[in-house]
Amino acid sequence: ASDVYKRQLFILMSDHGHRLSKYSRSDYGRMERNYPFFSMRLPKKLWNTYYFRNAKKNKYRLFTHTDIYKTLKHFYYLNKNEDLIRKNTENCRENFKKTNHNVRSLRGISLFEEIPLNRKCIESMIPINLCNCNQIKNVYDEIEFKKETSL
């Protein structure tokens, strides 16, 4: 079992949650619907590397299914070039990229690369009706406001 954790990438995803209920029209329900659950466990061979640090940085950044696809391709590349992981060389990173960051971001950015902190839905090719960037509110403040106004 320990060999599995050294070599395998484990990804757990869920669906979008409630779609047609009253809850889905609430602020929290909209967030759940538009940002489904995603969890990733990296293999031990990537711990304490450039790739691991970037994956941790990207934890709270905006990423999409195209980024997950790019991450899987990147992981496949890293597995074929394990000696480059250990050396943590710039060549391994550059050989995977091959194009500039703006072009790659349209097709997805690997979670092993740093995703821009201020990435927007439009840059990620997320349709505006699914974008929560301008709709984020503190759900607890909204609940308290409704309680106060109903008194």
SEVOVO-547827 format. One line per 2 residues: number of its first residue (from 1); for each residue x, y negated, z negated of N, C-alpha, C. Coordinates in steps of 0.1 Angstrom, whole numbers, plus 2048, in hexadecimal, padded with zeros to 3 digits. Each point is the difference from the previous one (the first is absolute). Layout:
REM SEVOVO-547827
NUM) X Y Z X Y Z X Y Z | ... $
REM end
This chain:
REM SEVOVO-547827
1) 808 80C 800 7F8 7F4 800 809 7F3 800 | 80B 801 7FA 809 7F4 7FF 805 7FC 80E $
3) 802 80A 809 805 7FD 80D 7F5 7F8 808 | 7F3 802 7FD 7F6 7F9 807 801 7F1 7FD $
5) 802 7FD 7F3 801 7F2 7FC 80C 7F9 806 | 80B 807 803 80C 7FA 806 7FE 7FC 80E $
7) 7F7 807 808 800 7FF 80E 7F3 7FB 806 | 7F5 800 7F8 7F3 7FE 806 7FA 7F3 7FC $
9) 7FA 7F9 80A 7F8 7F4 7FD 7F2 804 7FD | 7FA 7FB 7F5 7F2 803 7FD 7F8 7F4 800 $
11) 7F5 800 808 7F7 7F5 802 7F2 804 7FC | 7F9 7F8 7F8 7F3 803 7FC 7F8 7F3 804 $
13) 7F5 803 808 7F7 7F4 804 7F2 804 7FE | 7F7 7F6 7FE 7F2 803 7FE 7F8 7F8 80B $
15) 7F4 803 801 7F7 7F8 809 7FD 7F2 7FB | 7F8 7FA 806 7FD 7F2 7FD 7F6 7FD 7F5 $
17) 7FB 80A 7FA 7F6 7FE 7F5 7F2 7FE 805 | 7F8 7F9 7F8 7F2 7FD 803 7FF 7F7 80C $
19) 7F7 803 80A 7FF 7F8 80C 7F2 7FA 800 | 7F6 806 7FC 7F2 7FB 803 7F9 7FD 7F3 $
21) 806 800 7F5 7F9 7FE 7F3 801 7F1 7FD | 7F8 7FC 7F6 800 7F2 7FB 80E 7FD 7FA $
23) 806 80A 7FA 80E 7FE 7FB 80A 7FC 80A | 7FE 805 80C 80A 7FD 80B 7FF 7F1 805 $
25) 7F5 7FA 7FC 7FF 7F1 804 805 7F7 7F5 | 804 806 7F4 806 7F8 7F6 80F 7FD 803 $
27) 806 7F7 7F9 80E 7FC 803 809 80C 7FE | 7FE 807 7F5 808 80C 7FD 7FE 80B 80A $
29) 7F3 802 803 7FD 80B 80A 806 7FD 80E | 800 7F3 804 806 7FC 80C 80F 803 800 $
31) 807 7FD 7F5 80E 803 7FF 802 80F 801 | 7F8 808 7F9 802 80E 801 7FE 806 80E $
33) 7F6 7FA 807 7FC 804 80D 80B 7FD 80A | 806 7F4 7FF 80A 7FC 80A 80E 804 7FC $
35) 803 804 7F4 80D 804 7FC 7FF 80E 7F9 | 800 80B 808 7FE 80D 7F9 80D 804 7F9 $
37) 7FF 80A 7F7 80A 805 7F8 80C 806 808 | 80C 7FD 7FC 80C 806 807 80B 801 7F5 $
39) 806 80C 800 80B 803 7F7 80A 808 808 | 80D 7FD 7FD 80B 807 807 80B 804 7F6 $
41) 804 80C 800 80C 804 7F8 80B 804 809 | 80B 7F9 7FE 80C 802 809 808 80C 7FA $
43) 807 807 809 809 80B 7FC 80C 7FB 7F8 | 805 808 7F8 80B 7FC 7F7 80C 7FB 808 $
45) 802 806 80C 80C 7FC 808 7FF 7F1 804 | 7F4 7FA 7FF 7FF 7F2 804 801 7F6 7F3 $
47) 7FF 806 7F5 801 7F8 7F3 80D 7F9 800 | 800 7F4 7FA 80C 7F7 7FF 806 7FD 80D $
49) 7F8 7FE 80B 805 7FC 80D 7F9 7F3 804 | 805 7FB 80A 7FA 7F4 807 7F1 803 803 $
51) 7FD 80C 805 7F3 803 804 7F6 801 7F4 | 805 805 7F5 7F8 801 7F4 7FD 7F2 7FB $
53) 80A 7F7 800 7FE 7F3 7FB 7F6 7F8 808 | 800 802 80D 7F7 7F9 809 7F2 806 7FE $
55) 7FE 80D 7FE 7F3 806 7FE 7FA 7FA 7F3 | 808 7FE 7F6 7FB 7FB 7F3 7FC 7F1 802 $
57) 808 7F8 808 7FD 7F2 802 7F2 7FF 808 | 7FE 80A 808 7F4 800 809 7F3 804 7F8 $
59) 802 804 7F4 7F5 806 7F8 7F3 7F7 800 | 802 7F3 7FE 7F5 7F7 7FF 7FF 7F7 80D $
61) 806 804 80B 7FF 7F8 80C 7F6 806 80A | 7FC 7F8 809 7F6 804 809 806 80A 80B $
63) 7FA 80C 801 804 809 80A 7F4 808 805 | 802 805 80C 7F4 807 807 804 80E 805 $
65) 7F7 806 806 802 80E 806 80B 800 80A | 802 7F5 807 80B 800 80A 80E 800 7F8 $
67) 800 7FA 7F4 80C 800 7F8 803 80E 7FB | 7F5 807 7FC 802 80E 7FB 805 809 80C $
69) 7FB 7FE 80B 805 807 80C 80F 7FE 802 | 804 7F3 800 80E 7FC 801 808 806 7F5 $
71) 7FB 801 7F4 807 805 7F5 802 80F 802 | 7F6 807 805 802 80F 803 80B 802 80B $
73) 7FF 7F8 80A 80B 801 80A 80E 7FD 7FA | 800 7F6 7F8 80D 7FC 7F9 805 80C 7F8 $
75) 7F7 806 7F8 803 80B 7F7 806 80C 809 | 7F9 802 80B 805 80B 809 80E 7FD 805 $
77) 803 7F3 804 80D 7FC 804 80A 802 7F5 | 7FD 7FC 7F4 809 801 7F4 803 80F 7FE $
79) 7F6 808 801 803 80F 7FE 80A 805 80A | 7FF 7FB 80C 809 805 80B 80E 7FA 7FE $
81) 801 7F6 7F8 80D 7F9 7FE 804 7FF 7F2 | 7FF 80B 7F8 802 800 7F2 80D 7FA 7FC $
83) 80B 803 808 80D 7FB 7FC 800 7F0 800 | 7F8 7FA 808 7FF 7F1 800 7F8 7FB 7F3 $
85) 7F7 808 7FB 7F9 7FC 7F4 80A 7FF 7F4 | 808 80B 7FF 80A 800 7F5 80A 7F5 801 $
87) 804 7FD 80C 80A 7F4 802 7F9 7F3 7FF | 7F2 800 801 7F8 7F4 7FF 805 7F5 80A $
89) 803 804 80C 807 7F7 809 7F6 7F7 808 | 805 7F5 804 7F8 7F7 808 7FD 806 80E $
91) 808 809 805 7FE 807 80C 7F3 808 800 | 7FD 807 7F5 7F3 807 7FF 7F4 7F7 801 $
93) 801 7F5 7FA 7F5 7F6 800 7FF 7FA 80E | 80B 7FC 806 7FF 7FA 80D 7FC 809 80B $
95) 805 80D 7FF 7FC 809 80B 7F1 803 800 | 7FA 800 7F4 7F1 802 800 7F9 7F4 805 $
97) 804 7F4 7FD 7F9 7F4 804 7FF 7FE 80F | 80C 7FE 806 802 7FE 80F 7F9 7F4 806 $
99) 7F7 7FA 7F9 7F9 7F3 805 800 7F6 7F5 | 7FD 7F4 803 7FF 7F6 7F5 7F4 802 7F7 $
101) 800 7FA 7F5 7F6 802 7F6 7F2 7FB 805 | 7FF 7F5 807 7F3 7FC 805 7F9 80A 809 $
103) 808 806 809 7FA 80A 809 7FC 80C 7F8 | 808 805 7F7 7FD 80C 7F8 7F4 7FE 7F8 $
105) 7FE 7F4 7FA 7F5 7FD 7F7 7F3 802 807 | 7FF 7FE 80D 7F4 802 807 7FC 80E 802 $
107) 80A 809 7FF 7FE 80E 801 801 807 7F2 | 802 7F8 7F6 802 805 7F3 80E 7FE 7FA $
109) 801 7FF 7F3 80D 7FF 7FA 801 80C 7F6 | 80B 807 801 802 80B 7F7 800 7FB 7F1 $
111) 7FA 808 7F7 801 7FC 7F2 80E 801 7FB | 809 806 807 80E 801 7FC 807 7F3 804 $
113) 7FA 7F7 807 805 7F3 803 7F8 7F6 7F8 | 805 7F4 7FE 7F9 7F6 7F8 7F5 7FA 808 $
115) 7F3 801 7FB 7F5 7F9 806 800 7F2 7FB | 7FE 7F6 809 800 7F2 7FB 7F6 7FE 7F5 $
117) 804 7F8 7F6 7F8 7FD 7F4 7F3 7F9 804 | 801 7F7 80A 7F4 7F8 803 7F9 805 80D $
119) 801 80D 803 7FA 806 80C 7F0 7FE 7FF | 7FB 7FC 80B 7F2 7FD 801 7F9 80B 808 $
121) 7F3 800 7FF 7F8 80A 808 802 7FF 80F | 800 7F3 805 802 7FE 80E 80D 806 805 $
123) 80B 7FF 7F8 80C 806 804 800 80F 7FF | 7F7 805 7F8 800 80F 7FE 7F5 806 80A $
125) 7FA 7F8 808 7F6 805 809 7F3 805 7F9 | 7FD 7FA 7F5 7F4 803 7F8 7F5 7F7 805 $
127) 7F5 805 804 7F5 7F8 805 7FB 7F6 7F5 | 7FC 7F4 803 7FD 7F6 7F7 7F4 804 7F6 $
129) 7F7 809 805 7F5 804 7F8 804 80A 7F5 | 80C 806 802 805 809 7F6 80B 7FA 7F7 $
131) 803 7F3 802 80B 7F9 7F9 7FA 7FB 7F3 | 807 802 7F5 7FD 7FB 7F3 808 7F4 7FC $
133) 80A 7FC 808 809 7F6 7FC 7F9 7F3 7FB | 7F6 7FC 806 7F9 7F4 7FC 7F4 802 7F7 $
135) 7FE 80D 7FD 7F4 803 7F8 803 805 7F2 | 80D 801 7FC 804 805 7F3 7FC 7F7 7F5 $
137) 7F9 806 7F7 7FB 7F9 7F4 803 808 7F4 | 800 7FA 7F4 801 808 7F4 7F2 805 7FD $
139) 7FE 80D 801 7F3 806 7FE 7FB 7FE 7F2 | 808 7FF 7F6 7FB 7FE 7F2 7FB 7F2 7FF $
141) 806 7F6 806 7FB 7F3 800 7F2 7FF 806 | 7FE 807 80B 7F4 800 807 7F5 807 7F7 $
143) 803 80A 7F9 7F6 807 7F7 7FC 7F6 7F5 | 80A 7FA 7FA 7FE 7F6 7F5 7F7 7F5 805 $
145) 802 7FB 80C 7F9 7F5 806 7F1 804 801 | 7FE 80C 805 7F2 805 802 7F9 802 7F3 $
147) 807 804 7F5 7FA 802 7F3 7FC 7F2 7FB | 809 7F6 801 7FD 7F3 7FB 7F4 7F9 807 $
149) 7FF 802 80D 7F5 7FA 808 7F3 807 7FE | 800 80D 7FC 7F4 807 7FE 7FA 7FD 7F2 $
151) 807 7FA 7F7 7FB 7FD 7F3 7F6 7F4 800 $
REM end
